[in-house]
Structures are given as C-alpha cells and as structure tokens.
Amino acid sequence: MSSGRRNRIRHGNYVAAPDEGLRRGAPEAGAKVETDVVASVATPNGRFGRAVAGFKILIGVSSVLGLAFGIGWSVYRYAVNAPAFAVTRIEVEGSLHLSDTQIAELAGIRSGQNLFRVDIDRAEQQLLGNPWIVQAKVRRQLPDGVSIEIAERQAHAIAVIEGRLYLVSPDGSPFKTIEPGDPRDLPFVTGVSLANLARDAGRERERLSRALEVLRQYERIELSRIYPAQEVHLSPSGQVTLTVGKAGIALELGEGPWQKRLMMAARVIGRLQRQGRLPEIVFLDNRAHPERVVARLK
C-alpha cells in the first residue's frame, strides 16, 4: 500500500471516530441530559429548593410572631384586669389654684381604676382644656400610682371689659372670666374693649402689658405698702392713670417713664402726709415740664 493511501486511511479513521473527543467515562448524550434535568429539580440550589426553604423560614417566623402575640395578649389581659394594678395613689405637683381632687377629676383619673386603662394622652388634653393650666404631664407609676405634673397661669390683674371681669396673665392676656373661688384681691385694669380685642388683639394685649408694667414698678416703691394699687386706667390716647389707696388717690402718669414719675409721686404724697393732708389727684404728665408735679388736695 502506498504511503498516500495509508495517510488517507489514517485521516479517514480519525475523522470517522465519533467518540475520540469525549471525556473518558462520560455517559452518552441522551443520558447526560436526563441526569441534568433531575439534578436541577432535586438540588437545594434550584428554584424549587429555594422556594421550599423560603416557605419553611416564613412558617417559622410566623410561628414565632404568633406565639409572641399570644403571650403579649395574655399578659395584657392579665394586667388590665389584675387588682394589683388598681390605682391607689394620685400625686399632683404644681397646683396652686386648683385642688388635687379637681386636677384628678379634670384628668378623668379615679381611685380604683386600672392603671393600664388610664389614657395618658387624653388625660393631658383634658387638663390643658382648663384655662388655668398651661402645661400638663401624666405618668404611670407601677404598680398602683399616677403622677400628674402641671404648670398654672398666674393672674396679675383683673380686666374690666364690657362689664365682665377677666383674669389677666403676666403677658397681658385675659385668659378666663372670674368665677367663684378665683382670686379677687387684684388691681383692676380699665379702658379695654371687646371691640378693640376683636379688631387688634395684639395691640390690646400690649396696652394691658403696659398696665401690668406700671403695677410692677409701683410695687417696688415703699408707697405701695401704705397705699396699695387699686386700678390702672388706659385712655385711648395712651395716657395712664394709677389709682392707689382706699382713699382713691389718682396719679396721672401720662405716657411714662413710670419709675421716675412714681418716685416723684411718692415724694409729694409723703410730704403732704407729714402735714396731715392727702392729695386727690397728683399730676405728673406735664410734657413741657416733666419735672413739675401739681397736686390737687382733697
């Protein structure tokens, strides 16, 4: 056989052998495909395996949550019905004008009530609905107590507005009408109208604050111990008249400065008092000559 023929036979044999390039021990093509399909279904890394694992986790988490909810609900039912958590102590701090009993009633808290049935937010809102109370904080104190801490407004004067009496706070706000039990031994402020309050509340509060400042300045001098302040009148033009003492001595202060003019009034009244006389009106509102004081005697 010629060399050319031998080469062609070797070349033909190489090409015709279909399994020469397969790995040793590899299964036939059909068997390999079947094995791969089974593996993709059965292995945990497959989609079905991951779904099963996720479902198991979900069931576990749901079971834990259900158990926790059941325990929590049982504890809650026990707490809201147990006699050990009945309110026996109601402690009140910061009350000046309202009694502790009134504060508890306003908050809707009563002795014997279950501590966990006390609605804290509602109790605070009900307290703030009272005009005296400006701040309120309610807390539970296990096992049987409630603490109520409040801050009350202070009344520095009584404003006479359209024939009605209103308590006035330090910032010049009329915050409530006078009722039985409210303080009445306070100086009066006159010259304020409801119409002005409705039209320009800020301006009227400013005028009321001016009256309160006059009262504060007067309380700093010795004369106020002998002749307590009775009334501050605010005129539409801005003039201020302070009436003091049971005899009703009128101090025409004009538009200030308050401290200087009040000290001048104290010197004049003191001098006349030593003479056994009292003025009816002391004029301290001379704009041209603010150093002059004129007294009209009784």
MARMI-399449 format. One record per residue (C-alpha): residue number from 1; chain; x, y, z. Coordinates in pm, 1 decimal. Layout:
BEGIN
{num=NUM&chaine=A&u=X&v=Y&w=Z} .
...
END
This chain:
BEGIN
{num=1&chaine=A&u=0.0&v=0.0&w=0.0} .
{num=2&chaine=A&u=133.8&v=331.9&w=-99.6} .
{num=3&chaine=A&u=214.1&v=599.5&w=155.4} .
{num=4&chaine=A&u=-57.5&v=825.1&w=16.3} .
{num=5&chaine=A&u=-322.3&v=559.4&w=71.5} .
{num=6&chaine=A&u=-200.3&v=489.4&w=423.0} .
{num=7&chaine=A&u=-225.9&v=858.9&w=503.3} .
{num=8&chaine=A&u=-576.6&v=878.4&w=364.8} .
{num=9&chaine=A&u=-686.1&v=577.1&w=573.4} .
{num=10&chaine=A&u=-539.2&v=721.2&w=889.7} .
{num=11&chaine=A&u=-702.7&v=1052.8&w=820.4} .
{num=12&chaine=A&u=-1034.1&v=884.5&w=749.0} .
{num=13&chaine=A&u=-1021.3&v=677.5&w=1062.4} .
{num=14&chaine=A&u=-954.8&v=989.1&w=1272.5} .
{num=15&chaine=A&u=-1248.8&v=1175.0&w=1128.1} .
{num=16&chaine=A&u=-1492.4&v=885.6&w=1144.2} .
{num=17&chaine=A&u=-1431.7&v=804.1&w=1511.0} .
{num=18&chaine=A&u=-1717.9&v=997.9&w=1686.7} .
{num=19&chaine=A&u=-1606.9&v=928.5&w=2044.2} .
{num=20&chaine=A&u=-1241.7&v=1026.8&w=2014.9} .
{num=21&chaine=A&u=-1301.9&v=1378.3&w=2158.1} .
{num=22&chaine=A&u=-1531.1&v=1272.7&w=2450.0} .
{num=23&chaine=A&u=-1404.9&v=1267.2&w=2812.0} .
{num=24&chaine=A&u=-1320.1&v=927.8&w=2948.5} .
{num=25&chaine=A&u=-1612.7&v=766.3&w=3121.9} .
{num=26&chaine=A&u=-1867.3&v=1030.9&w=3003.5} .
{num=27&chaine=A&u=-2222.2&v=896.6&w=2951.6} .
{num=28&chaine=A&u=-2397.8&v=910.4&w=2625.5} .
{num=29&chaine=A&u=-2555.3&v=1235.9&w=2523.2} .
{num=30&chaine=A&u=-2913.2&v=1128.3&w=2598.2} .
{num=31&chaine=A&u=-2825.8&v=1000.7&w=2946.2} .
{num=32&chaine=A&u=-2643.1&v=1321.1&w=3036.4} .
{num=33&chaine=A&u=-2943.0&v=1539.9&w=2952.5} .
{num=34&chaine=A&u=-3174.2&v=1329.2&w=3171.3} .
{num=35&chaine=A&u=-2932.5&v=1345.3&w=3465.9} .
{num=36&chaine=A&u=-2905.0&v=1723.8&w=3438.9} .
{num=37&chaine=A&u=-3283.6&v=1767.1&w=3444.4} .
{num=38&chaine=A&u=-3323.0&v=1554.9&w=3755.7} .
{num=39&chaine=A&u=-3040.8&v=1739.5&w=3927.9} .
{num=40&chaine=A&u=-3191.1&v=2080.4&w=3850.8} .
{num=41&chaine=A&u=-3516.7&v=1971.9&w=4013.8} .
{num=42&chaine=A&u=-3377.1&v=1795.2&w=4316.3} .
{num=43&chaine=A&u=-3080.5&v=2012.6&w=4419.6} .
{num=44&chaine=A&u=-3141.0&v=2266.7&w=4703.3} .
{num=45&chaine=A&u=-2983.5&v=2535.5&w=4488.3} .
{num=46&chaine=A&u=-3255.9&v=2512.9&w=4232.7} .
{num=47&chaine=A&u=-3558.6&v=2740.8&w=4217.0} .
{num=48&chaine=A&u=-3788.5&v=2487.6&w=4373.4} .
{num=49&chaine=A&u=-3542.8&v=2422.2&w=4655.1} .
{num=50&chaine=A&u=-3510.4&v=2790.6&w=4730.0} .
{num=51&chaine=A&u=-3887.8&v=2829.4&w=4734.6} .
{num=52&chaine=A&u=-3923.3&v=2541.2&w=4978.9} .
{num=53&chaine=A&u=-3652.8&v=2686.7&w=5205.3} .
{num=54&chaine=A&u=-3815.2&v=3030.9&w=5197.8} .
{num=55&chaine=A&u=-4152.8&v=2881.3&w=5278.6} .
{num=56&chaine=A&u=-4005.5&v=2699.7&w=5578.5} .
{num=57&chaine=A&u=-3849.1&v=3023.9&w=5706.7} .
{num=58&chaine=A&u=-4179.6&v=3206.9&w=5661.4} .
{num=59&chaine=A&u=-4361.1&v=2941.3&w=5860.4} .
{num=60&chaine=A&u=-4100.6&v=2962.8&w=6135.3} .
{num=61&chaine=A&u=-4118.4&v=3341.4&w=6159.4} .
{num=62&chaine=A&u=-4499.2&v=3334.1&w=6156.9} .
{num=63&chaine=A&u=-4499.8&v=3077.5&w=6435.1} .
{num=64&chaine=A&u=-4265.5&v=3287.6&w=6648.1} .
{num=65&chaine=A&u=-4469.7&v=3603.1&w=6587.5} .
{num=66&chaine=A&u=-4793.9&v=3422.7&w=6662.2} .
{num=67&chaine=A&u=-4650.4&v=3285.0&w=6983.8} .
{num=68&chaine=A&u=-4521.9&v=3629.1&w=7086.9} .
{num=69&chaine=A&u=-4857.3&v=3790.8&w=7008.8} .
{num=70&chaine=A&u=-5040.3&v=3524.7&w=7207.4} .
{num=71&chaine=A&u=-4813.3&v=3572.5&w=7506.9} .
{num=72&chaine=A&u=-4840.3&v=3951.1&w=7481.1} .
{num=73&chaine=A&u=-5218.7&v=3938.2&w=7460.3} .
{num=74&chaine=A&u=-5234.6&v=3711.8&w=7763.2} .
{num=75&chaine=A&u=-5010.1&v=3944.7&w=7962.4} .
{num=76&chaine=A&u=-5218.0&v=4247.1&w=7857.5} .
{num=77&chaine=A&u=-5545.7&v=4079.9&w=7957.2} .
{num=78&chaine=A&u=-5399.2&v=3990.8&w=8293.0} .
{num=79&chaine=A&u=-5260.3&v=4343.2&w=8350.4} .
{num=80&chaine=A&u=-5583.0&v=4528.3&w=8267.8} .
{num=81&chaine=A&u=-5787.1&v=4307.7&w=8498.7} .
{num=82&chaine=A&u=-5548.8&v=4236.5&w=8787.3} .
{num=83&chaine=A&u=-5644.6&v=4401.2&w=9119.4} .
{num=84&chaine=A&u=-5272.6&v=4456.1&w=9184.7} .
{num=85&chaine=A&u=-5273.2&v=4734.1&w=8921.5} .
{num=86&chaine=A&u=-5570.3&v=4928.7&w=9060.8} .
{num=87&chaine=A&u=-5487.9&v=5298.9&w=9112.9} .
{num=88&chaine=A&u=-5448.9&v=5382.5&w=9481.5} .
{num=89&chaine=A&u=-5213.7&v=5685.2&w=9455.8} .
{num=90&chaine=A&u=-5267.5&v=6005.4&w=9254.6} .
{num=91&chaine=A&u=-4982.1&v=6250.8&w=9309.6} .
{num=92&chaine=A&u=-5022.9&v=6609.8&w=9188.0} .
{num=93&chaine=A&u=-4744.8&v=6868.3&w=9155.8} .
{num=94&chaine=A&u=-4762.0&v=7233.3&w=9052.5} .
{num=95&chaine=A&u=-5122.0&v=7303.6&w=9151.4} .
{num=96&chaine=A&u=-5176.6&v=7646.9&w=9306.2} .
{num=97&chaine=A&u=-5535.2&v=7748.7&w=9236.4} .
{num=98&chaine=A&u=-5688.9&v=7405.7&w=9173.0} .
{num=99&chaine=A&u=-5707.7&v=7131.8&w=9435.6} .
{num=100&chaine=A&u=-5557.3&v=6786.6&w=9383.4} .
{num=101&chaine=A&u=-5909.0&v=6643.9&w=9366.9} .
{num=102&chaine=A&u=-6005.9&v=6892.8&w=9094.2} .
{num=103&chaine=A&u=-5692.7&v=6805.8&w=8896.0} .
{num=104&chaine=A&u=-5766.8&v=6431.1&w=8914.1} .
{num=105&chaine=A&u=-6127.8&v=6490.2&w=8805.7} .
{num=106&chaine=A&u=-6015.8&v=6706.6&w=8514.0} .
{num=107&chaine=A&u=-5776.6&v=6431.4&w=8402.8} .
{num=108&chaine=A&u=-6052.1&v=6168.0&w=8432.0} .
{num=109&chaine=A&u=-5847.7&v=5955.2&w=8670.7} .
{num=110&chaine=A&u=-6012.7&v=5797.3&w=8973.3} .
{num=111&chaine=A&u=-5908.6&v=5572.0&w=9257.5} .
{num=112&chaine=A&u=-5961.4&v=5203.2&w=9182.1} .
{num=113&chaine=A&u=-5926.2&v=5248.5&w=8807.7} .
{num=114&chaine=A&u=-5692.1&v=5001.1&w=8638.8} .
{num=115&chaine=A&u=-5355.2&v=5165.9&w=8583.7} .
{num=116&chaine=A&u=-5322.9&v=5036.9&w=8227.8} .
{num=117&chaine=A&u=-5668.9&v=5160.7&w=8134.1} .
{num=118&chaine=A&u=-5563.5&v=5520.1&w=8208.4} .
{num=119&chaine=A&u=-5546.8&v=5705.5&w=7873.9} .
{num=120&chaine=A&u=-5239.0&v=5925.1&w=7923.5} .
{num=121&chaine=A&u=-5280.9&v=6140.0&w=7610.2} .
{num=122&chaine=A&u=-5649.3&v=6201.5&w=7675.3} .
{num=123&chaine=A&u=-5581.4&v=6291.2&w=8039.8} .
{num=124&chaine=A&u=-5321.8&v=6551.6&w=7935.8} .
{num=125&chaine=A&u=-5551.2&v=6704.6&w=7673.2} .
{num=126&chaine=A&u=-5837.2&v=6731.0&w=7922.5} .
{num=127&chaine=A&u=-5609.7&v=6907.1&w=8170.3} .
{num=128&chaine=A&u=-5494.8&v=7155.3&w=7906.3} .
{num=129&chaine=A&u=-5859.5&v=7235.5&w=7836.2} .
{num=130&chaine=A&u=-5877.8&v=7417.6&w=8170.3} .
{num=131&chaine=A&u=-5782.8&v=7788.3&w=8132.9} .
{num=132&chaine=A&u=-5568.4&v=7780.3&w=8448.1} .
{num=133&chaine=A&u=-5340.7&v=7505.1&w=8314.8} .
{num=134&chaine=A&u=-5071.9&v=7586.5&w=8059.8} .
{num=135&chaine=A&u=-4866.5&v=7263.3&w=8080.1} .
{num=136&chaine=A&u=-4956.1&v=6906.5&w=8183.8} .
{num=137&chaine=A&u=-4767.2&v=6577.4&w=8209.1} .
{num=138&chaine=A&u=-4924.7&v=6248.4&w=8326.0} .
{num=139&chaine=A&u=-4718.9&v=5935.4&w=8404.9} .
{num=140&chaine=A&u=-4791.5&v=5584.8&w=8530.6} .
{num=141&chaine=A&u=-4607.2&v=5472.8&w=8842.0} .
{num=142&chaine=A&u=-4611.8&v=5095.1&w=8875.8} .
{num=143&chaine=A&u=-4779.4&v=4914.2&w=9031.2} .
{num=144&chaine=A&u=-5062.7&v=5140.4&w=9150.9} .
{num=145&chaine=A&u=-4978.9&v=5509.5&w=9111.7} .
{num=146&chaine=A&u=-5030.2&v=5802.0&w=8873.4} .
{num=147&chaine=A&u=-4831.2&v=6125.5&w=8882.9} .
{num=148&chaine=A&u=-4972.6&v=6449.7&w=8740.5} .
{num=149&chaine=A&u=-4741.8&v=6747.5&w=8693.8} .
{num=150&chaine=A&u=-4893.3&v=7078.3&w=8582.9} .
{num=151&chaine=A&u=-4796.7&v=7442.1&w=8541.4} .
{num=152&chaine=A&u=-5066.2&v=7703.1&w=8608.1} .
{num=153&chaine=A&u=-5105.7&v=8051.4&w=8472.6} .
{num=154&chaine=A&u=-5058.8&v=8341.1&w=8710.4} .
{num=155&chaine=A&u=-5314.9&v=8620.6&w=8741.3} .
{num=156&chaine=A&u=-5166.5&v=8967.6&w=8795.0} .
{num=157&chaine=A&u=-5474.5&v=9182.9&w=8746.1} .
{num=158&chaine=A&u=-5846.2&v=9184.1&w=8669.9} .
{num=159&chaine=A&u=-5951.6&v=9346.3&w=8344.4} .
{num=160&chaine=A&u=-6295.4&v=9505.9&w=8329.9} .
{num=161&chaine=A&u=-6415.6&v=9452.5&w=7972.8} .
{num=162&chaine=A&u=-6772.3&v=9540.7&w=7875.1} .
{num=163&chaine=A&u=-6885.1&v=9494.9&w=8235.1} .
{num=164&chaine=A&u=-6731.1&v=9149.0&w=8269.6} .
{num=165&chaine=A&u=-6427.9&v=9060.9&w=8480.4} .
{num=166&chaine=A&u=-6132.9&v=8870.3&w=8332.0} .
{num=167&chaine=A&u=-5816.2&v=8744.8&w=8495.1} .
{num=168&chaine=A&u=-5508.4&v=8876.0&w=8315.4} .
{num=169&chaine=A&u=-5183.6&v=8677.3&w=8284.6} .
{num=170&chaine=A&u=-4837.1&v=8842.4&w=8306.5} .
{num=171&chaine=A&u=-4813.0&v=8871.7&w=7926.5} .
{num=172&chaine=A&u=-5129.5&v=9081.6&w=7916.3} .
{num=173&chaine=A&u=-5370.5&v=8809.4&w=7803.5} .
{num=174&chaine=A&u=-5722.2&v=8790.5&w=7955.5} .
{num=175&chaine=A&u=-5735.7&v=8411.8&w=7996.7} .
{num=176&chaine=A&u=-6062.2&v=8347.3&w=8186.4} .
{num=177&chaine=A&u=-6366.9&v=8512.9&w=8335.3} .
{num=178&chaine=A&u=-6389.1&v=8547.5&w=8712.0} .
{num=179&chaine=A&u=-6567.9&v=8254.5&w=8878.0} .
{num=180&chaine=A&u=-6634.8&v=8158.9&w=9239.5} .
{num=181&chaine=A&u=-6307.9&v=8063.4&w=9403.0} .
{num=182&chaine=A&u=-6091.3&v=8273.5&w=9170.8} .
{num=183&chaine=A&u=-5870.6&v=8546.0&w=9325.0} .
{num=184&chaine=A&u=-6034.7&v=8886.6&w=9354.0} .
{num=185&chaine=A&u=-5783.5&v=9083.9&w=9558.9} .
{num=186&chaine=A&u=-5604.9&v=9208.4&w=9246.4} .
{num=187&chaine=A&u=-5580.1&v=9556.0&w=9090.6} .
{num=188&chaine=A&u=-5829.5&v=9636.6&w=8817.7} .
{num=189&chaine=A&u=-5744.0&v=9743.1&w=8463.0} .
{num=190&chaine=A&u=-5999.3&v=9955.0&w=8278.7} .
{num=191&chaine=A&u=-6013.4&v=10113.7&w=7935.4} .
{num=192&chaine=A&u=-6005.3&v=9789.4&w=7731.1} .
{num=193&chaine=A&u=-6291.7&v=9698.0&w=7498.1} .
{num=194&chaine=A&u=-6405.3&v=9376.4&w=7334.3} .
{num=195&chaine=A&u=-6427.8&v=9555.6&w=7000.7} .
{num=196&chaine=A&u=-6059.7&v=9651.7&w=7017.4} .
{num=197&chaine=A&u=-5965.2&v=9298.5&w=7123.5} .
{num=198&chaine=A&u=-6152.5&v=9156.9&w=6825.1} .
{num=199&chaine=A&u=-6008.2&v=9414.0&w=6584.1} .
{num=200&chaine=A&u=-5647.6&v=9415.6&w=6705.0} .
{num=201&chaine=A&u=-5585.4&v=9167.5&w=6985.5} .
{num=202&chaine=A&u=-5209.5&v=9220.2&w=6974.2} .
{num=203&chaine=A&u=-5238.5&v=9593.4&w=7034.8} .
{num=204&chaine=A&u=-5481.8&v=9546.7&w=7322.6} .
{num=205&chaine=A&u=-5253.0&v=9289.7&w=7486.1} .
{num=206&chaine=A&u=-4971.1&v=9539.3&w=7452.7} .
{num=207&chaine=A&u=-5181.6&v=9801.9&w=7630.2} .
{num=208&chaine=A&u=-5266.7&v=9553.1&w=7904.2} .
{num=209&chaine=A&u=-4896.4&v=9469.4&w=7937.3} .
{num=210&chaine=A&u=-4828.0&v=9840.0&w=7985.0} .
{num=211&chaine=A&u=-5075.9&v=9849.7&w=8271.8} .
{num=212&chaine=A&u=-4909.4&v=9546.4&w=8432.0} .
{num=213&chaine=A&u=-4567.9&v=9709.5&w=8398.8} .
{num=214&chaine=A&u=-4698.7&v=10018.7&w=8582.8} .
{num=215&chaine=A&u=-4821.2&v=9790.5&w=8861.7} .
{num=216&chaine=A&u=-4486.0&v=9611.0&w=8882.5} .
{num=217&chaine=A&u=-4297.6&v=9939.2&w=8902.5} .
{num=218&chaine=A&u=-4532.8&v=10071.5&w=9171.1} .
{num=219&chaine=A&u=-4494.0&v=9757.7&w=9384.7} .
{num=220&chaine=A&u=-4118.1&v=9828.1&w=9406.8} .
{num=221&chaine=A&u=-4155.8&v=10152.5&w=9597.6} .
{num=222&chaine=A&u=-4243.9&v=10192.1&w=9967.0} .
{num=223&chaine=A&u=-4556.2&v=10395.6&w=9892.6} .
{num=224&chaine=A&u=-4730.8&v=10080.0&w=9766.4} .
{num=225&chaine=A&u=-4719.1&v=9932.8&w=10119.5} .
{num=226&chaine=A&u=-4920.9&v=10224.8&w=10254.3} .
{num=227&chaine=A&u=-5141.5&v=10288.7&w=9950.7} .
{num=228&chaine=A&u=-5190.3&v=9959.6&w=9755.7} .
{num=229&chaine=A&u=-5268.4&v=9983.6&w=9386.0} .
{num=230&chaine=A&u=-5641.8&v=9978.1&w=9312.3} .
{num=231&chaine=A&u=-5684.5&v=10048.1&w=8941.3} .
{num=232&chaine=A&u=-5492.4&v=10126.4&w=8624.3} .
{num=233&chaine=A&u=-5692.0&v=10313.5&w=8360.9} .
{num=234&chaine=A&u=-5577.8&v=10312.0&w=7997.4} .
{num=235&chaine=A&u=-5704.9&v=10602.6&w=7790.0} .
{num=236&chaine=A&u=-5745.0&v=10571.9&w=7410.9} .
{num=237&chaine=A&u=-5466.8&v=10829.8&w=7366.6} .
{num=238&chaine=A&u=-5215.9&v=10621.4&w=7563.4} .
{num=239&chaine=A&u=-5233.0&v=10811.4&w=7893.0} .
{num=240&chaine=A&u=-5215.4&v=10603.2&w=8210.5} .
{num=241&chaine=A&u=-5382.4&v=10682.9&w=8543.6} .
{num=242&chaine=A&u=-5298.1&v=10479.8&w=8853.3} .
{num=243&chaine=A&u=-5537.3&v=10496.5&w=9149.0} .
{num=244&chaine=A&u=-5393.6&v=10392.6&w=9486.2} .
{num=245&chaine=A&u=-5511.6&v=10354.2&w=9845.5} .
{num=246&chaine=A&u=-5858.5&v=10322.2&w=9989.7} .
{num=247&chaine=A&u=-5896.0&v=10697.0&w=9960.2} .
{num=248&chaine=A&u=-5852.7&v=10667.3&w=9582.6} .
{num=249&chaine=A&u=-5554.1&v=10894.5&w=9510.3} .
{num=250&chaine=A&u=-5522.1&v=10933.1&w=9131.2} .
{num=251&chaine=A&u=-5172.0&v=10951.8&w=8985.8} .
{num=252&chaine=A&u=-5180.3&v=11096.4&w=8634.7} .
{num=253&chaine=A&u=-4869.5&v=10932.8&w=8488.2} .
{num=254&chaine=A&u=-4911.7&v=11028.1&w=8124.9} .
{num=255&chaine=A&u=-4704.8&v=10806.7&w=7897.8} .
{num=256&chaine=A&u=-4408.8&v=10742.0&w=8131.0} .
{num=257&chaine=A&u=-4132.4&v=10689.5&w=8222.3} .
{num=258&chaine=A&u=-4312.6&v=10504.9&w=8501.9} .
{num=259&chaine=A&u=-4043.6&v=10458.6&w=8765.4} .
{num=260&chaine=A&u=-3929.8&v=10820.9&w=8768.7} .
{num=261&chaine=A&u=-4283.1&v=10958.2&w=8786.4} .
{num=262&chaine=A&u=-4387.5&v=10713.1&w=9055.2} .
{num=263&chaine=A&u=-4089.4&v=10818.4&w=9268.5} .
{num=264&chaine=A&u=-4188.9&v=11183.1&w=9223.3} .
{num=265&chaine=A&u=-4545.1&v=11099.9&w=9331.7} .
{num=266&chaine=A&u=-4412.2&v=10919.5&w=9639.7} .
{num=267&chaine=A&u=-4211.3&v=11226.5&w=9748.2} .
{num=268&chaine=A&u=-4507.7&v=11462.5&w=9705.7} .
{num=269&chaine=A&u=-4753.6&v=11235.0&w=9888.4} .
{num=270&chaine=A&u=-4501.2&v=11174.8&w=10168.2} .
{num=271&chaine=A&u=-4452.1&v=11548.8&w=10218.6} .
{num=272&chaine=A&u=-4826.0&v=11616.1&w=10226.5} .
{num=273&chaine=A&u=-4882.9&v=11322.1&w=10459.8} .
{num=274&chaine=A&u=-4640.0&v=11467.8&w=10712.3} .
{num=275&chaine=A&u=-4853.1&v=11783.3&w=10702.9} .
{num=276&chaine=A&u=-5163.9&v=11578.9&w=10774.3} .
{num=277&chaine=A&u=-5301.0&v=11626.2&w=10425.5} .
{num=278&chaine=A&u=-5370.0&v=11400.0&w=10129.8} .
{num=279&chaine=A&u=-5397.3&v=11478.2&w=9758.4} .
{num=280&chaine=A&u=-5694.6&v=11384.3&w=9548.6} .
{num=281&chaine=A&u=-5502.2&v=11393.8&w=9219.2} .
{num=282&chaine=A&u=-5129.1&v=11416.1&w=9152.5} .
{num=283&chaine=A&u=-5046.1&v=11540.0&w=8802.8} .
{num=284&chaine=A&u=-4720.1&v=11402.1&w=8665.5} .
{num=285&chaine=A&u=-4798.4&v=11425.9&w=8294.2} .
{num=286&chaine=A&u=-4661.2&v=11769.5&w=8205.2} .
{num=287&chaine=A&u=-4484.9&v=11711.9&w=7873.6} .
{num=288&chaine=A&u=-4336.2&v=12061.5&w=7852.6} .
{num=289&chaine=A&u=-4200.4&v=12047.6&w=8208.5} .
{num=290&chaine=A&u=-4179.3&v=11680.4&w=8312.7} .
{num=291&chaine=A&u=-4004.6&v=11779.7&w=8637.8} .
{num=292&chaine=A&u=-4313.4&v=11964.7&w=8762.1} .
{num=293&chaine=A&u=-4568.4&v=11798.8&w=8987.3} .
{num=294&chaine=A&u=-4907.3&v=11950.2&w=9066.4} .
{num=295&chaine=A&u=-5125.4&v=11811.7&w=9345.4} .
{num=296&chaine=A&u=-5495.6&v=11880.0&w=9393.2} .
{num=297&chaine=A&u=-5587.7&v=11838.2&w=9757.8} .
{num=298&chaine=A&u=-5899.9&v=11674.4&w=9888.4} .
END
